């Protein structure tokens, strides 16, 4: 069962992102809050779905144990254990997919709130950084595309001995639903104030790679923290429009 977004989200986001892209005015606070409420409603739906999936996973795992016992007593073929194990794995996978979706919605809230902050300030100059609200925005100045993601991943793996925790690479179905242009960006699930986050930000600065670091979806919250590598989609849209106008 795929989670569905409330039908009110698309027009809310389109209006909201229009303000961020054009820079015509600060996005109305009620538009931001309406979007956040819609995302929270979706999270409530995901929470209910997760509860059902957790029960399903527990039943599937109990069935594995039951069949193992029957097979030990030679009442069923051992092949029936594998069938039950396959169902249990699938149930766990559905549960983890829902949890991932819940984490991504927190990231969306963080990026929606950041768009409001971005609309109120000029973009940082190349190599400079600004600290609006709960974010760190670095102007980069060097070349960036998803083709350079490999260099970021190698740095992180060498430094910390594990894979870079990428939560979104380029455009995802969730970005499509919310109207965000994420085609050239990479989201990394690290807190910018944690040791891993600080090291990542220093690397990005040395390489002059633009980023936005989010401490949380909302001030005081513990969720939604991540590093968005790449330029804000609004800034890219403005430059594309300016380039087309100048032709």
C-alpha positions as CSV (number, residue, x, y, z in Angstrom):
1,X,0.0,0.0,0.0
2,X,1.7,3.2,-1.2
3,X,1.2,6.3,1.0
4,X,-0.8,9.1,-0.5
5,X,-0.4,12.8,-0.1
6,X,-3.4,15.0,0.7
7,X,-4.7,16.5,-2.5
8,X,-4.2,20.0,-1.1
9,X,-0.4,19.8,-1.2
10,X,0.4,20.5,-4.9
11,X,-1.2,23.9,-5.2
12,X,0.1,25.0,-1.8
13,X,3.6,24.0,-2.7
14,X,3.5,25.6,-6.2
15,X,2.4,28.9,-4.7
16,X,5.0,28.7,-2.0
17,X,7.9,27.8,-4.3
18,X,6.8,30.5,-6.7
19,X,7.6,33.1,-4.0
20,X,11.0,31.5,-3.3
21,X,11.9,31.3,-7.0
22,X,10.9,34.7,-8.1
23,X,11.9,36.5,-4.9
24,X,8.9,38.8,-5.4
25,X,8.0,38.6,-1.8
26,X,8.4,36.6,1.4
27,X,6.2,33.5,1.2
28,X,3.1,34.1,3.3
29,X,3.5,32.5,6.7
30,X,0.1,30.9,6.4
31,X,1.1,29.2,3.2
32,X,4.2,27.7,4.9
33,X,2.1,26.6,7.9
34,X,-0.6,25.2,5.6
35,X,2.0,23.1,3.9
36,X,3.5,22.0,7.2
37,X,0.1,21.0,8.5
38,X,-0.6,19.0,5.3
39,X,2.7,17.2,5.7
40,X,1.9,16.5,9.4
41,X,-1.4,15.0,8.3
42,X,0.4,12.7,5.9
43,X,2.8,11.8,8.7
44,X,-0.2,10.8,10.8
45,X,-1.4,8.6,8.0
46,X,2.1,7.0,7.8
47,X,2.1,6.4,11.5
48,X,-1.2,4.5,11.3
49,X,0.2,2.5,8.3
50,X,3.4,1.8,10.2
51,X,1.4,0.3,13.2
52,X,-0.4,-2.1,10.8
53,X,2.9,-3.0,9.1
54,X,4.6,-3.6,12.5
55,X,1.8,-6.0,13.5
56,X,2.0,-7.7,10.1
57,X,5.8,-8.1,10.5
58,X,5.4,-9.6,14.0
59,X,2.8,-12.1,12.7
60,X,5.1,-13.0,9.8
61,X,8.1,-13.6,12.2
62,X,5.9,-15.7,14.5
63,X,4.9,-17.8,11.6
64,X,8.6,-18.4,10.8
65,X,9.1,-19.7,14.4
66,X,6.0,-21.8,14.2
67,X,7.1,-23.5,11.0
68,X,10.6,-24.0,12.3
69,X,9.1,-25.9,15.2
70,X,6.9,-28.0,12.9
71,X,9.8,-28.8,10.6
72,X,11.9,-29.8,13.6
73,X,9.2,-32.4,14.4
74,X,9.1,-33.4,10.7
75,X,5.5,-32.3,10.4
76,X,6.2,-30.0,7.4
77,X,8.9,-29.7,4.8
78,X,11.8,-27.4,5.5
79,X,11.0,-25.6,2.2
80,X,7.9,-24.1,4.0
81,X,10.2,-22.3,6.4
82,X,11.9,-20.5,3.5
83,X,8.5,-19.4,2.2
84,X,7.6,-17.9,5.6
85,X,11.0,-16.3,5.9
86,X,10.5,-14.6,2.6
87,X,7.2,-13.2,3.8
88,X,8.8,-11.9,7.0
89,X,11.6,-10.2,5.0
90,X,9.0,-8.5,2.7
91,X,7.0,-7.3,5.7
92,X,10.1,-5.8,7.3
93,X,11.0,-4.1,4.0
94,X,7.6,-2.5,3.8
95,X,7.9,-1.3,7.3
96,X,11.4,0.2,6.7
97,X,10.1,1.9,3.5
98,X,7.4,3.6,5.5
99,X,9.9,4.7,8.2
100,X,12.1,6.2,5.4
101,X,9.2,8.1,4.0
102,X,8.5,9.5,7.5
103,X,12.1,10.7,7.7
104,X,11.9,12.3,4.2
105,X,8.7,14.2,5.2
106,X,10.7,15.8,8.0
107,X,13.4,16.8,5.5
108,X,10.7,18.3,3.3
109,X,9.4,20.4,6.2
110,X,13.0,21.7,6.8
111,X,13.4,22.6,3.2
112,X,10.0,24.3,3.0
113,X,10.9,26.5,6.0
114,X,14.3,27.2,4.5
115,X,12.7,28.5,1.3
116,X,10.9,31.2,3.4
117,X,14.3,32.2,4.9
118,X,15.9,32.2,1.4
119,X,13.3,34.5,0.0
120,X,14.1,37.1,2.6
121,X,17.8,37.3,2.0
122,X,20.1,37.7,-1.0
123,X,22.1,34.6,-2.0
124,X,25.6,34.3,-0.5
125,X,28.5,35.3,-2.7
126,X,30.7,32.5,-3.9
127,X,32.8,31.2,-1.0
128,X,30.7,33.0,1.6
129,X,28.2,31.6,4.1
130,X,25.2,33.0,5.8
131,X,23.2,31.7,8.9
132,X,19.5,32.5,8.5
133,X,17.2,31.0,11.1
134,X,18.3,27.4,11.8
135,X,20.4,26.9,8.6
136,X,23.9,27.4,7.2
137,X,24.0,28.4,3.5
138,X,27.3,28.3,1.7
139,X,27.7,30.0,-1.7
140,X,30.1,27.5,-3.1
141,X,31.7,29.0,-6.2
142,X,33.1,25.8,-7.7
143,X,31.5,23.5,-10.2
144,X,28.8,21.1,-8.9
145,X,26.8,18.3,-10.4
146,X,25.7,14.9,-9.2
147,X,28.7,13.5,-11.1
148,X,30.8,15.0,-8.3
149,X,28.9,13.1,-5.6
150,X,31.5,10.3,-5.9
151,X,34.2,12.5,-4.5
152,X,32.0,13.4,-1.5
153,X,31.2,9.7,-0.9
154,X,34.9,8.8,-1.1
155,X,35.9,11.5,1.4
156,X,33.2,10.4,3.9
157,X,34.0,6.6,3.5
158,X,37.7,7.3,4.0
159,X,37.2,9.6,7.0
160,X,34.5,7.6,8.8
161,X,34.8,4.1,7.5
162,X,31.2,3.8,6.3
163,X,29.1,4.9,3.4
164,X,27.8,8.4,3.1
165,X,24.2,8.3,4.5
166,X,22.4,9.6,1.4
167,X,18.7,10.1,1.9
168,X,17.9,11.5,-1.5
169,X,20.0,11.5,-4.7
170,X,18.5,13.8,-7.4
171,X,14.8,13.9,-8.0
172,X,12.6,11.5,-6.1
173,X,8.8,10.8,-6.2
174,X,8.5,12.8,-3.0
175,X,10.1,15.8,-4.5
176,X,7.8,15.5,-7.5
177,X,4.7,15.4,-5.3
178,X,5.9,18.5,-3.4
179,X,7.0,20.5,-6.5
180,X,10.6,20.8,-5.5
181,X,13.3,20.7,-8.2
182,X,15.9,18.4,-6.7
183,X,17.4,17.0,-9.9
184,X,20.9,18.2,-9.2
185,X,21.1,17.9,-5.4
186,X,22.2,15.3,-2.9
187,X,20.6,15.1,0.6
188,X,22.8,13.6,3.4
189,X,21.3,12.4,6.7
190,X,23.9,13.9,9.1
191,X,23.4,16.6,11.7
192,X,25.6,19.6,10.7
193,X,26.8,20.1,14.3
194,X,27.8,16.4,14.8
195,X,31.4,15.4,14.2
196,X,30.5,13.8,10.8
197,X,28.5,16.8,9.8
198,X,31.2,19.3,10.7
199,X,33.8,17.3,8.7
200,X,31.5,17.1,5.7
201,X,30.8,20.8,5.7
202,X,34.5,21.6,5.9
203,X,35.2,19.3,3.0
204,X,32.4,21.0,1.0
205,X,33.8,24.4,1.7
206,X,37.4,23.3,0.7
207,X,35.9,22.0,-2.6
208,X,33.8,25.1,-3.0
209,X,30.6,23.0,-3.3
210,X,27.4,24.8,-2.4
211,X,25.2,23.5,0.4
212,X,22.5,24.2,2.8
213,X,22.9,22.6,6.3
214,X,19.6,22.1,8.2
215,X,19.8,21.6,12.0
216,X,16.2,20.4,12.2
217,X,12.8,20.7,10.5
218,X,11.8,23.1,13.2
219,X,13.7,25.0,15.9
220,X,14.1,22.7,18.9
221,X,13.1,19.6,17.0
222,X,15.3,16.5,16.8
223,X,14.2,15.5,13.3
224,X,14.8,16.8,9.8
225,X,18.5,17.6,10.3
226,X,20.5,17.0,7.1
227,X,22.9,18.6,4.6
228,X,21.5,19.5,1.2
229,X,24.5,19.5,-1.3
230,X,23.9,21.7,-4.3
231,X,22.3,25.0,-4.9
232,X,18.7,25.8,-3.8
233,X,16.3,25.0,-6.6
234,X,14.9,28.5,-6.5
235,X,18.2,30.1,-7.2
236,X,18.8,27.8,-10.2
237,X,15.4,28.6,-11.6
238,X,16.1,32.4,-11.4
239,X,19.4,32.1,-13.2
240,X,17.8,29.9,-15.9
241,X,15.1,32.5,-16.4
242,X,17.6,35.3,-16.5
243,X,19.7,33.4,-19.1
244,X,16.8,32.8,-21.3
245,X,15.7,36.4,-21.1
246,X,19.2,37.7,-22.1
247,X,19.3,35.6,-25.3
